[in-house]
Amino acid sequence: MAKDARVIVTLECEVCKSRNYQTEKNTKLQKERLSLKKYCKKCKKNTLHKETK
């Protein structure tokens, strides 16, 4: 069987520090931390969400 390179990561809002989203990333292709612009329910606006440990 092949090893699975996909890992579930949690995204945290940079403004209010709430952890709103979970997504998958391929560790073989992307070594650095993931950062996406997503909608935060707590801030009620689009903010930058970064991967947490």
LINJO-V236621 format. One record per residue. RES is the residue in one small letter. OMEGA is omega as a letter, one per 40 degrees, with the letter a starting at -180 (* if undefined). Layout:
BEGIN
res->RES omega->OMEGA
res->RES omega->OMEGA
END
This chain:
BEGIN
res->m omega->i
res->a omega->i
res->k omega->i
res->d omega->a
res->a omega->a
res->r omega->a
res->v omega->i
res->i omega->i
res->v omega->i
res->t omega->i
res->l omega->a
res->e omega->i
res->c omega->a
res->e omega->a
res->v omega->a
res->c omega->i
res->k omega->i
res->s omega->a
res->r omega->a
res->n omega->a
res->y omega->i
res->q omega->a
res->t omega->i
res->e omega->i
res->k omega->i
res->n omega->a
res->t omega->i
res->k omega->a
res->l omega->a
res->q omega->a
res->k omega->a
res->e omega->a
res->r omega->a
res->l omega->i
res->s omega->a
res->l omega->i
res->k omega->a
res->k omega->i
res->y omega->i
res->c omega->a
res->k omega->a
res->k omega->i
res->c omega->a
res->k omega->i
res->k omega->i
res->n omega->i
res->t omega->i
res->l omega->i
res->h omega->a
res->k omega->i
res->e omega->i
res->t omega->i
res->k omega->*
END
